[in-house]
Amino acid sequence: MKNLMIAGLILTLAGCGGASRFQNDGARTTASPTYIPRAAPRATGPINSACMSSDRKARSQTLCGCIQAVADQTLSGAQQYRAVQFYGNPHLAQEVRQSDNSRDEQFWDAYVEYGKRANATCS
């Protein structure tokens, strides 16, 4: 169960493509007047580096730069370096999520918010 939770969180951050970009059973439609391409923000930093060095198929400079830009808006530098550890040790995310330590709980709340924003911005 915990591996599934971690995988889901990582996939949320690393996923690409969003439902708002698709219409008519998943066919990409650029001719539609409702389709407005948006430029995702890009940044460099610890999360971008960890993302680019990961073995995930969905990684790209655009995606990794975008999730770093969102991290810059939602996580402190220390929180970003802490989140980078999840790339190398996904089990650590589960330990932090289940921790009763107030610092871990504060970090996890910020990390979940970051994940939601990254998914909404970078998908």
MMTF fields as JSON, N, C-alpha, C and O atoms, coordinates in Angstrom:
{
  "mmtfVersion": "1.0.0",
  "mmtfProducer": "UNKNOWN",
  "numBonds": 491,
  "numAtoms": 492,
  "numGroups": 123,
  "numChains": 1,
  "numModels": 1,
  "chainsPerModel": [1],
  "groupsPerChain": [123],
  "chainIdList": ["A"],
  "bondAtomList": [4, 2, 8, 6, 12, 10, 16, 14, 20, 18, 24, 22, 28, 26, 32, 30, 36, 34, 40, 38, 44, 42, 48, 46, 52, 50, 56, 54, 60, 58, 64, 62, 68, 66, 72, 70, 76, 74, 80, 78, 84, 82, 88, 86, 92, 90, 96, 94, 100, 98, 104, 102, 108, 106, 112, 110, 116, 114, 120, 118, 124, 122, 128, 126, 132, 130, 136, 134, 140, 138, 144, 142, 148, 146, 152, 150, 156, 154, 160, 158, 164, 162, 168, 166, 172, 170, 176, 174, 180, 178, 184, 182, 188, 186, 192, 190, 196, 194, 200, 198, 204, 202, 208, 206, 212, 210, 216, 214, 220, 218, 224, 222, 228, 226, 232, 230, 236, 234, 240, 238, 244, 242, 248, 246, 252, 250, 256, 254, 260, 258, 264, 262, 268, 266, 272, 270, 276, 274, 280, 278, 284, 282, 288, 286, 292, 290, 296, 294, 300, 298, 304, 302, 308, 306, 312, 310, 316, 314, 320, 318, 324, 322, 328, 326, 332, 330, 336, 334, 340, 338, 344, 342, 348, 346, 352, 350, 356, 354, 360, 358, 364, 362, 368, 366, 372, 370, 376, 374, 380, 378, 384, 382, 388, 386, 392, 390, 396, 394, 400, 398, 404, 402, 408, 406, 412, 410, 416, 414, 420, 418, 424, 422, 428, 426, 432, 430, 436, 434, 440, 438, 444, 442, 448, 446, 452, 450, 456, 454, 460, 458, 464, 462, 468, 466, 472, 470, 476, 474, 480, 478, 484, 482, 488, 486],
  "bondOrderList": [1, 1, 1, 1, 1, 1, 1, 1, 1, 1, 1, 1, 1, 1, 1, 1, 1, 1, 1, 1, 1, 1, 1, 1, 1, 1, 1, 1, 1, 1, 1, 1, 1, 1, 1, 1, 1, 1, 1, 1, 1, 1, 1, 1, 1, 1, 1, 1, 1, 1, 1, 1, 1, 1, 1, 1, 1, 1, 1, 1, 1, 1, 1, 1, 1, 1, 1, 1, 1, 1, 1, 1, 1, 1, 1, 1, 1, 1, 1, 1, 1, 1, 1, 1, 1, 1, 1, 1, 1, 1, 1, 1, 1, 1, 1, 1, 1, 1, 1, 1, 1, 1, 1, 1, 1, 1, 1, 1, 1, 1, 1, 1, 1, 1, 1, 1, 1, 1, 1, 1, 1, 1],
  "groupList": [{"groupName": "MET", "atomNameList": ["N", "CA", "C", "O"], "elementList": ["N", "C", "C", "O"], "formalChargeList": [0, 0, 0, 0], "bondAtomList": [1, 0, 2, 1, 3, 2], "bondOrderList": [1, 1, 2], "singleLetterCode": "M", "chemCompType": "L-PEPTIDE LINKING"}, {"groupName": "LYS", "atomNameList": ["N", "CA", "C", "O"], "elementList": ["N", "C", "C", "O"], "formalChargeList": [0, 0, 0, 0], "bondAtomList": [1, 0, 2, 1, 3, 2], "bondOrderList": [1, 1, 2], "singleLetterCode": "K", "chemCompType": "L-PEPTIDE LINKING"}, {"groupName": "ASN", "atomNameList": ["N", "CA", "C", "O"], "elementList": ["N", "C", "C", "O"], "formalChargeList": [0, 0, 0, 0], "bondAtomList": [1, 0, 2, 1, 3, 2], "bondOrderList": [1, 1, 2], "singleLetterCode": "N", "chemCompType": "L-PEPTIDE LINKING"}, {"groupName": "LEU", "atomNameList": ["N", "CA", "C", "O"], "elementList": ["N", "C", "C", "O"], "formalChargeList": [0, 0, 0, 0], "bondAtomList": [1, 0, 2, 1, 3, 2], "bondOrderList": [1, 1, 2], "singleLetterCode": "L", "chemCompType": "L-PEPTIDE LINKING"}, {"groupName": "ILE", "atomNameList": ["N", "CA", "C", "O"], "elementList": ["N", "C", "C", "O"], "formalChargeList": [0, 0, 0, 0], "bondAtomList": [1, 0, 2, 1, 3, 2], "bondOrderList": [1, 1, 2], "singleLetterCode": "I", "chemCompType": "L-PEPTIDE LINKING"}, {"groupName": "ALA", "atomNameList": ["N", "CA", "C", "O"], "elementList": ["N", "C", "C", "O"], "formalChargeList": [0, 0, 0, 0], "bondAtomList": [1, 0, 2, 1, 3, 2], "bondOrderList": [1, 1, 2], "singleLetterCode": "A", "chemCompType": "L-PEPTIDE LINKING"}, {"groupName": "GLY", "atomNameList": ["N", "CA", "C", "O"], "elementList": ["N", "C", "C", "O"], "formalChargeList": [0, 0, 0, 0], "bondAtomList": [1, 0, 2, 1, 3, 2], "bondOrderList": [1, 1, 2], "singleLetterCode": "G", "chemCompType": "PEPTIDE LINKING"}, {"groupName": "THR", "atomNameList": ["N", "CA", "C", "O"], "elementList": ["N", "C", "C", "O"], "formalChargeList": [0, 0, 0, 0], "bondAtomList": [1, 0, 2, 1, 3, 2], "bondOrderList": [1, 1, 2], "singleLetterCode": "T", "chemCompType": "L-PEPTIDE LINKING"}, {"groupName": "CYS", "atomNameList": ["N", "CA", "C", "O"], "elementList": ["N", "C", "C", "O"], "formalChargeList": [0, 0, 0, 0], "bondAtomList": [1, 0, 2, 1, 3, 2], "bondOrderList": [1, 1, 2], "singleLetterCode": "C", "chemCompType": "L-PEPTIDE LINKING"}, {"groupName": "SER", "atomNameList": ["N", "CA", "C", "O"], "elementList": ["N", "C", "C", "O"], "formalChargeList": [0, 0, 0, 0], "bondAtomList": [1, 0, 2, 1, 3, 2], "bondOrderList": [1, 1, 2], "singleLetterCode": "S", "chemCompType": "L-PEPTIDE LINKING"}, {"groupName": "ARG", "atomNameList": ["N", "CA", "C", "O"], "elementList": ["N", "C", "C", "O"], "formalChargeList": [0, 0, 0, 0], "bondAtomList": [1, 0, 2, 1, 3, 2], "bondOrderList": [1, 1, 2], "singleLetterCode": "R", "chemCompType": "L-PEPTIDE LINKING"}, {"groupName": "PHE", "atomNameList": ["N", "CA", "C", "O"], "elementList": ["N", "C", "C", "O"], "formalChargeList": [0, 0, 0, 0], "bondAtomList": [1, 0, 2, 1, 3, 2], "bondOrderList": [1, 1, 2], "singleLetterCode": "F", "chemCompType": "L-PEPTIDE LINKING"}, {"groupName": "GLN", "atomNameList": ["N", "CA", "C", "O"], "elementList": ["N", "C", "C", "O"], "formalChargeList": [0, 0, 0, 0], "bondAtomList": [1, 0, 2, 1, 3, 2], "bondOrderList": [1, 1, 2], "singleLetterCode": "Q", "chemCompType": "L-PEPTIDE LINKING"}, {"groupName": "ASP", "atomNameList": ["N", "CA", "C", "O"], "elementList": ["N", "C", "C", "O"], "formalChargeList": [0, 0, 0, 0], "bondAtomList": [1, 0, 2, 1, 3, 2], "bondOrderList": [1, 1, 2], "singleLetterCode": "D", "chemCompType": "L-PEPTIDE LINKING"}, {"groupName": "PRO", "atomNameList": ["N", "CA", "C", "O"], "elementList": ["N", "C", "C", "O"], "formalChargeList": [0, 0, 0, 0], "bondAtomList": [1, 0, 2, 1, 3, 2], "bondOrderList": [1, 1, 2], "singleLetterCode": "P", "chemCompType": "L-PEPTIDE LINKING"}, {"groupName": "TYR", "atomNameList": ["N", "CA", "C", "O"], "elementList": ["N", "C", "C", "O"], "formalChargeList": [0, 0, 0, 0], "bondAtomList": [1, 0, 2, 1, 3, 2], "bondOrderList": [1, 1, 2], "singleLetterCode": "Y", "chemCompType": "L-PEPTIDE LINKING"}, {"groupName": "VAL", "atomNameList": ["N", "CA", "C", "O"], "elementList": ["N", "C", "C", "O"], "formalChargeList": [0, 0, 0, 0], "bondAtomList": [1, 0, 2, 1, 3, 2], "bondOrderList": [1, 1, 2], "singleLetterCode": "V", "chemCompType": "L-PEPTIDE LINKING"}, {"groupName": "HIS", "atomNameList": ["N", "CA", "C", "O"], "elementList": ["N", "C", "C", "O"], "formalChargeList": [0, 0, 0, 0], "bondAtomList": [1, 0, 2, 1, 3, 2], "bondOrderList": [1, 1, 2], "singleLetterCode": "H", "chemCompType": "L-PEPTIDE LINKING"}, {"groupName": "GLU", "atomNameList": ["N", "CA", "C", "O"], "elementList": ["N", "C", "C", "O"], "formalChargeList": [0, 0, 0, 0], "bondAtomList": [1, 0, 2, 1, 3, 2], "bondOrderList": [1, 1, 2], "singleLetterCode": "E", "chemCompType": "L-PEPTIDE LINKING"}, {"groupName": "TRP", "atomNameList": ["N", "CA", "C", "O"], "elementList": ["N", "C", "C", "O"], "formalChargeList": [0, 0, 0, 0], "bondAtomList": [1, 0, 2, 1, 3, 2], "bondOrderList": [1, 1, 2], "singleLetterCode": "W", "chemCompType": "L-PEPTIDE LINKING"}],
  "groupTypeList": [0, 1, 2, 3, 0, 4, 5, 6, 3, 4, 3, 7, 3, 5, 6, 8, 6, 6, 5, 9, 10, 11, 12, 2, 13, 6, 5, 10, 7, 7, 5, 9, 14, 7, 15, 4, 14, 10, 5, 5, 14, 10, 5, 7, 6, 14, 4, 2, 9, 5, 8, 0, 9, 9, 13, 10, 1, 5, 10, 9, 12, 7, 3, 8, 6, 8, 4, 12, 5, 16, 5, 13, 12, 7, 3, 9, 6, 5, 12, 12, 15, 10, 5, 16, 12, 11, 15, 6, 2, 14, 17, 3, 5, 12, 18, 16, 10, 12, 9, 13, 2, 9, 10, 13, 18, 12, 11, 19, 13, 5, 15, 16, 18, 15, 6, 1, 10, 5, 2, 5, 7, 8, 9],
  "groupIdList": [1, 2, 3, 4, 5, 6, 7, 8, 9, 10, 11, 12, 13, 14, 15, 16, 17, 18, 19, 20, 21, 22, 23, 24, 25, 26, 27, 28, 29, 30, 31, 32, 33, 34, 35, 36, 37, 38, 39, 40, 41, 42, 43, 44, 45, 46, 47, 48, 49, 50, 51, 52, 53, 54, 55, 56, 57, 58, 59, 60, 61, 62, 63, 64, 65, 66, 67, 68, 69, 70, 71, 72, 73, 74, 75, 76, 77, 78, 79, 80, 81, 82, 83, 84, 85, 86, 87, 88, 89, 90, 91, 92, 93, 94, 95, 96, 97, 98, 99, 100, 101, 102, 103, 104, 105, 106, 107, 108, 109, 110, 111, 112, 113, 114, 115, 116, 117, 118, 119, 120, 121, 122, 123],
  "secStructList": [7, 2, 2, 2, 2, 2, 2, 2, 2, 2, 2, 2, 2, 2, 7, 7, 7, 7, 4, 4, 4, 3, 3, 6, 6, 6, 3, 3, 7, 1, 1, 1, 6, 6, 7, 7, 7, 7, 7, 7, 7, 7, 7, 7, 1, 2, 2, 2, 2, 2, 2, 2, 2, 1, 7, 7, 6, 6, 7, 7, 2, 2, 2, 2, 2, 2, 2, 2, 2, 2, 2, 2, 2, 2, 1, 7, 2, 2, 2, 2, 2, 2, 2, 2, 2, 2, 2, 2, 7, 2, 2, 2, 2, 2, 2, 2, 2, 2, 7, 7, 7, 2, 2, 2, 2, 2, 2, 2, 2, 2, 2, 2, 2, 2, 2, 2, 2, 2, 2, 2, 2, 2, 7],
  "xCoordList": [0.82, 0.0, 0.864, 0.587, 1.914, 2.739, 3.489, 3.682, 3.919, 4.595, 3.645, 4.047, 2.402, 1.394, 1.169, 1.047, 1.112, 0.931, 2.107, 1.914, 3.307, 4.501, 4.544, 4.82, 4.269, 4.27, 3.241, 3.507, 2.079, 1.05, 1.497, 1.251, 2.148, 2.622, 3.703, 3.697, 4.624, 5.697, 5.123, 5.527, 4.191, 3.58, 2.793, 2.737, 2.192, 1.482, 2.445, 2.128, 3.616, 4.607, 5.272, 5.609, 5.463, 6.208, 5.328, 5.836, 4.017, 3.12, 3.176, 3.514, 2.844, 2.802, 1.491, 0.903, 1.049, -0.215, -1.344, -1.331, -2.299, -3.417, -4.736, -4.799, -5.769, -7.089, -7.55, -8.309, -7.112, -7.547, -6.972, -7.441, -5.977, -5.378, -5.998, -5.62, -6.941, -7.506, -9.011, -9.669, -9.538, -10.976, -11.304, -10.402, -12.554, -13.01, -12.263, -11.49, -12.485, -11.894, -10.38, -9.767, -9.766, -8.321, -7.552, -6.323, -8.203, -7.483, -7.021, -7.807, -5.777, -5.243, -5.813, -5.752, -6.354, -6.999, -6.41, -6.587, -5.71, -5.152, -5.988, -5.821, -6.898, -7.711, -8.898, -9.495, -9.239, -10.386, -10.139, -9.044, -11.132, -10.949, -10.78, -10.305, -11.165, -11.011, -9.621, -9.256, -8.838, -7.485, -6.545, -6.365, -5.953, -5.003, -3.709, -3.634, -2.677, -1.421, -0.842, -0.942, -0.252, 0.345, 1.794, 2.153, 2.592, 4.002, 4.183, 3.835, 4.72, 4.974, 6.196, 7.15, 6.172, 7.349, 8.516, 8.303, 9.73, 10.914, 11.89, 12.023, 12.564, 13.581, 14.596, 14.336, 15.735, 16.738, 16.886, 16.657, 17.266, 17.444, 17.531, 17.665, 17.459, 17.675, 16.615, 16.944, 15.377, 14.325, 14.455, 14.27, 14.769, 15.006, 16.14, 16.023, 17.224, 18.369, 18.0, 18.36, 17.286, 16.875, 15.922, 16.014, 15.02, 14.061, 14.796, 14.518, 15.725, 16.439, 17.345, 17.599, 17.832, 18.704, 17.918, 18.504, 16.596, 15.764, 15.638, 15.974, 15.15, 14.988, 13.547, 13.165, 12.765, 11.363, 11.241, 11.916, 10.378, 10.198, 9.64, 9.958, 8.825, 8.153, 9.062, 8.647, 10.279, 11.132, 11.503, 11.706, 11.579, 12.013, 12.475, 12.164, 13.214, 13.667, 12.467, 12.472, 11.45, 10.261, 9.552, 9.246, 9.291, 8.58, 9.386, 8.864, 10.645, 11.474, 11.665, 11.665, 11.829, 11.953, 10.678, 10.71, 9.544, 8.26, 8.049, 7.655, 8.314, 8.088, 9.068, 8.761, 10.256, 11.185, 10.63, 10.721, 10.058, 9.481, 8.359, 8.251, 7.533, 6.462, 7.067, 6.583, 8.112, 8.775, 9.323, 9.248, 9.873, 10.394, 9.299, 9.567, 8.064, 6.944, 6.325, 5.698, 6.492, 5.751, 6.623, 6.147, 7.874, 8.741, 9.964, 10.494, 10.399, 11.646, 12.817, 12.637, 13.989, 15.175, 15.422, 15.737, 15.281, 15.484, 14.438, 14.752, 13.204, 12.151, 12.415, 12.128, 12.954, 13.277, 14.355, 14.234, 15.399, 16.457, 15.929, 16.38, 14.989, 14.38, 13.549, 13.583, 12.805, 11.979, 12.844, 12.433, 14.016, 14.926, 15.284, 15.506, 15.342, 15.681, 14.66, 14.993, 13.43, 12.389, 12.686, 12.25, 13.421, 13.769, 14.654, 14.473, 15.599, 16.508, 15.99, 16.437, 15.043, 14.533, 13.031, 12.623, 12.201, 10.758, 10.155, 9.148, 10.755, 10.23, 10.311, 9.496, 11.276, 11.416, 10.169, 9.762, 9.564, 8.332, 7.236, 6.498, 7.142, 6.136, 6.429, 5.51, 7.681, 8.051, 7.692, 7.174, 7.97, 7.651, 6.137, 5.631, 5.419, 3.961, 3.323, 2.343, 3.852, 3.273, 3.831, 3.358, 4.806, 5.451, 4.496, 3.623, 4.679, 3.92, 4.681, 4.174, 5.879, 6.702, 6.068, 5.711, 5.929, 5.25, 5.998, 5.367, 7.332, 8.102, 7.849, 7.725, 7.771, 7.459, 6.053, 5.827, 5.111, 3.733, 3.654, 2.948, 4.365, 4.381, 5.003, 4.491, 6.11, 6.753, 5.814, 5.677, 5.172, 4.306, 3.133, 2.761, 2.557, 1.479, 1.963, 1.272, 3.147, 3.713, 4.018, 3.803, 4.516, 4.868, 3.618, 3.647, 2.541, 1.287, 0.754, 0.304, 0.802, 0.362, 1.223, 0.711, 2.516, 3.43, 3.047, 3.011, 2.763, 2.373, 1.113, 1.036, 0.131, -1.122, -0.862, -1.376, -0.066, 0.218, 1.046, 0.804, 2.018, 2.851, 2.0, 2.167, 1.105, 0.231, -0.663, -0.842, -1.215, -2.101, -1.339, -1.866, -0.122, 0.649, 1.403, 1.499, 1.93, 2.866, 2.25, 2.911, 1.035, 0.4, -0.148, -0.716],
  "yCoordList": [-1.193, 0.0, 1.257, 2.209, 1.255, 2.448, 2.67, 3.816, 1.596, 1.766, 2.323, 3.121, 1.909, 2.418, 3.906, 4.672, 4.319, 5.724, 6.56, 7.635, 6.07, 6.782, 6.866, 7.923, 5.741, 5.729, 6.707, 7.405, 6.766, 7.701, 9.14, 9.959, 9.455, 10.814, 11.178, 12.277, 10.267, 10.526, 10.665, 11.557, 9.8, 9.891, 11.183, 11.753, 11.641, 12.918, 14.025, 14.888, 14.0, 15.031, 14.836, 15.808, 13.592, 13.316, 13.07, 12.896, 13.053, 12.787, 13.897, 15.037, 13.559, 14.596, 14.488, 13.41, 15.585, 15.633, 15.824, 15.228, 16.627, 16.875, 16.778, 16.937, 16.524, 16.361, 17.638, 17.573, 18.786, 20.037, 20.221, 21.078, 19.443, 19.561, 18.607, 18.615, 17.788, 16.766, 16.915, 17.33, 16.568, 16.566, 15.371, 14.781, 15.011, 13.958, 12.642, 12.22, 12.009, 10.698, 10.707, 9.721, 11.757, 11.785, 12.249, 12.302, 12.582, 13.052, 14.489, 15.336, 14.751, 16.09, 17.004, 16.695, 18.105, 19.013, 20.396, 21.018, 20.878, 22.224, 23.221, 24.428, 22.737, 23.64, 24.188, 25.183, 23.58, 23.994, 25.367, 25.629, 26.241, 27.561, 27.511, 28.475, 26.393, 26.295, 25.814, 25.896, 25.316, 24.852, 26.046, 26.686, 26.338, 27.443, 26.887, 26.581, 26.749, 26.229, 27.21, 28.426, 26.683, 27.548, 27.157, 25.981, 28.126, 27.875, 27.589, 28.408, 26.445, 26.093, 26.86, 27.055, 27.293, 27.973, 26.987, 25.778, 27.495, 26.642, 27.265, 28.485, 26.397, 26.856, 25.737, 24.583, 26.084, 25.085, 25.078, 26.086, 23.946, 23.797, 22.334, 21.488, 22.016, 20.637, 19.658, 18.515, 20.071, 19.163, 18.937, 17.816, 19.979, 19.832, 18.838, 17.961, 18.968, 18.063, 16.624, 15.706, 16.422, 15.062, 14.478, 13.299, 15.29, 14.848, 14.428, 13.364, 15.25, 14.948, 13.727, 13.036, 13.455, 12.288, 11.026, 9.954, 11.143, 9.977, 9.112, 9.541, 7.894, 6.985, 6.958, 6.027, 7.941, 7.969, 8.367, 9.29, 7.669, 7.931, 9.322, 9.928, 9.831, 11.108, 12.311, 13.44, 12.106, 13.253, 14.002, 13.407, 15.29, 16.161, 17.464, 17.759, 18.233, 19.521, 20.418, 21.162, 20.335, 21.154, 20.752, 21.601, 19.456, 18.975, 19.218, 19.755, 18.827, 18.983, 20.45, 20.81, 21.296, 22.729, 23.323, 24.226, 22.796, 23.282, 22.907, 23.746, 21.637, 21.256, 21.96, 22.182, 22.314, 23.11, 24.512, 25.058, 25.096, 26.445, 26.448, 27.379, 25.415, 25.315, 25.121, 25.7, 24.318, 24.118, 25.438, 25.71, 26.256, 27.554, 28.437, 29.273, 28.253, 29.059, 28.499, 29.242, 27.195, 26.58, 25.977, 25.798, 25.661, 25.019, 25.88, 26.539, 25.866, 26.545, 25.746, 24.616, 26.326, 25.618, 24.332, 23.3, 24.388, 23.19, 22.124, 20.935, 22.553, 21.593, 20.97, 19.79, 21.738, 21.192, 20.118, 19.058, 20.379, 19.382, 18.133, 17.019, 18.328, 17.178, 16.364, 15.134, 17.045, 16.363, 15.609, 14.561, 16.119, 15.457, 14.058, 13.153, 13.874, 12.562, 11.501, 10.317, 11.898, 10.946, 10.287, 9.163, 10.977, 10.391, 9.165, 8.156, 9.249, 8.137, 7.117, 5.97, 7.536, 6.661, 6.906, 7.612, 6.325, 6.561, 6.142, 6.706, 5.165, 4.731, 5.849, 5.906, 6.72, 7.845, 8.724, 9.252, 8.883, 9.672, 9.064, 9.78, 7.757, 7.068, 7.268, 7.483, 7.199, 7.401, 8.81, 8.998, 9.792, 11.181, 11.36, 12.003, 10.791, 10.921, 10.343, 10.895, 9.256, 8.59, 9.091, 8.681, 9.951, 10.426, 11.258, 11.955, 11.171, 11.989, 13.258, 14.072, 13.426, 14.592, 15.82, 15.772, 16.903, 18.095, 18.706, 19.223, 18.655, 19.174, 18.342, 18.882, 17.016, 16.137, 16.41, 16.418, 16.634, 16.918, 18.239, 18.324, 19.261, 20.539, 20.382, 20.91, 19.653, 19.419, 18.658, 19.019, 17.616, 16.796, 17.622, 17.47, 18.485, 19.35, 20.244, 20.402, 20.825, 21.679, 20.852, 21.315, 19.636, 18.776, 18.353, 18.304, 18.054, 17.683, 18.873, 18.711, 20.05, 21.254, 21.471, 21.8, 21.287, 21.392, 20.394, 20.752, 19.163, 18.141, 18.527, 18.345, 19.055, 19.482, 20.626, 20.622, 21.593, 22.735, 22.306, 22.763, 21.435, 20.966, 20.198, 20.357, 19.38, 18.619, 19.563, 19.373, 20.566, 21.497, 22.386, 22.73, 22.749, 23.667, 22.968, 23.493, 21.796, 21.16, 20.028, 19.492, 19.662, 18.559, 19.045, 18.261],
  "zCoordList": [0.0, 0.0, 0.0, -0.73, 0.824, 0.892, -0.414, -0.82, -1.084, -2.362, -3.41, -4.257, -3.355, -4.274, -4.039, -4.995, -2.783, -2.442, -2.942, -3.511, -2.73, -3.156, -4.675, -5.243, -5.324, -6.784, -7.325, -8.303, -6.706, -7.145, -7.001, -7.887, -5.899, -5.68, -6.683, -7.238, -6.913, -7.871, -9.273, -10.02, -9.637, -10.961, -11.118, -12.207, -10.041, -10.102, -10.472, -11.29, -9.87, -10.155, -11.498, -12.173, -11.894, -13.115, -14.323, -15.431, -14.13, -15.254, -16.283, -15.967, -17.501, -18.525, -19.286, -19.38, -19.814, -20.538, -19.551, -18.474, -19.891, -19.002, -19.721, -20.94, -18.99, -19.59, -20.277, -21.244, -19.806, -20.424, -21.822, -22.571, -22.183, -23.501, -24.509, -25.68, -24.074, -24.939, -25.019, -24.065, -26.176, -26.377, -27.264, -27.858, -27.361, -28.256, -28.044, -28.904, -26.926, -26.619, -26.608, -27.018, -26.165, -26.0, -27.218, -27.164, -28.299, -29.479, -29.242, -28.818, -29.509, -29.315, -30.388, -31.578, -29.966, -30.892, -30.708, -29.661, -31.721, -31.637, -32.415, -32.242, -33.281, -34.082, -33.303, -33.713, -32.227, -31.437, -30.825, -30.327, -30.853, -30.249, -28.733, -28.132, -28.109, -26.658, -26.262, -25.089, -27.214, -26.913, -26.935, -27.971, -25.8, -25.708, -25.149, -23.959, -25.991, -25.466, -24.457, -24.626, -23.437, -22.429, -22.244, -22.309, -22.021, -21.78, -20.3, -19.45, -20.009, -18.617, -18.13, -18.883, -16.881, -16.339, -16.256, -16.168, -16.284, -16.176, -15.184, -15.095, -14.446, -13.507, -13.317, -13.66, -12.776, -12.424, -10.907, -10.238, -10.392, -8.96, -8.602, -9.487, -7.316, -6.873, -7.376, -7.694, -7.453, -7.914, -9.414, -9.887, -10.162, -11.595, -11.837, -12.693, -11.096, -11.269, -10.941, -11.678, -9.84, -9.457, -10.486, -10.828, -10.971, -11.985, -13.258, -13.81, -13.721, -14.957, -14.821, -15.808, -13.62, -13.438, -13.104, -12.954, -12.986, -12.695, -13.948, -15.052, -13.758, -14.883, -15.396, -16.105, -15.055, -15.479, -16.938, -17.394, -17.674, -19.102, -19.366, -20.39, -18.474, -18.702, -18.477, -18.738, -18.003, -17.694, -18.981, -20.039, -18.848, -19.94, -19.318, -18.164, -20.084, -19.561, -19.248, -18.266, -20.092, -19.874, -18.588, -17.752, -18.43, -17.248, -15.978, -15.001, -15.991, -14.786, -14.43, -13.253, -15.437, -15.191, -14.624, -13.788, -15.098, -14.599, -13.135, -12.326, -12.796, -11.402, -10.469, -9.298, -10.987, -10.173, -9.965, -8.866, -11.009, -10.877, -9.84, -9.042, -9.852, -8.853, -7.468, -6.496, -7.37, -6.079, -5.548, -4.35, -6.443, -6.016, -5.429, -4.566, -5.898, -5.42, -4.139, -3.384, -3.884, -2.78, -1.681, -0.56, -1.967, -0.973, -0.693, -1.588, 0.544, 0.885, 0.302, -0.151, 0.316, -0.174, 0.599, 0.007, 1.908, 2.727, 2.404, 2.35, 2.191, 1.844, 0.478, 0.276, -0.459, -1.769, -1.663, -2.278, -0.897, -0.731, -0.02, -0.287, 0.87, 1.538, 0.553, 0.577, -0.309, -1.311, -2.326, -2.824, -2.635, -3.574, -3.076, -3.882, -1.771, -1.211, -1.605, -1.638, -1.904, -2.282, -3.626, -3.875, -4.49, -5.789, -5.604, -6.286, -4.693, -4.458, -3.455, -3.44, -2.614, -1.566, -1.394, -0.472, -2.28, -2.189, -0.852, -0.424, -0.194, 1.1, 2.139, 3.06, 1.989, 2.913, 2.885, 3.919, 1.719, 1.624, 2.496, 3.172, 2.471, 3.289, 4.778, 5.569, 5.151, 6.556, 7.018, 8.119, 6.17, 6.527, 6.607, 7.527, 5.645, 5.615, 6.871, 7.372, 7.381, 8.551, 9.879, 10.939, 9.84, 11.056, 11.914, 11.398, 13.225, 14.16, 14.551, 15.323, 14.028, 14.31, 13.645, 12.468, 14.385, 13.857, 12.675, 11.753, 12.685, 11.546, 10.299, 9.2, 10.473, 9.344, 8.817, 7.607, 9.733, 9.312, 8.542, 7.538, 9.0, 8.295, 6.916, 5.929, 6.858, 5.571, 4.638, 3.47, 5.141, 4.294, 3.747, 2.583, 4.572, 4.102, 2.96, 1.953, 3.12, 2.067, 0.817, -0.303, 1.008, -0.115, -0.898, -2.127, -0.205, -0.872, -1.667, -2.801, -1.086, -1.801, -3.044, -4.114, -2.894, -4.034, -5.123, -6.3, -4.753, -5.722, -6.477, -7.692, -5.773, -6.414, -7.4, -8.518, -6.977, -7.847, -9.052, -10.169, -8.831, -9.943, -10.95, -12.159, -10.458, -11.353, -12.162, -13.365, -11.509, -12.202, -13.193, -14.251, -12.856, -13.684, -14.814, -15.924, -14.526, -15.457, -16.276, -17.165, -16.006, -16.751, -18.06, -18.82]
}
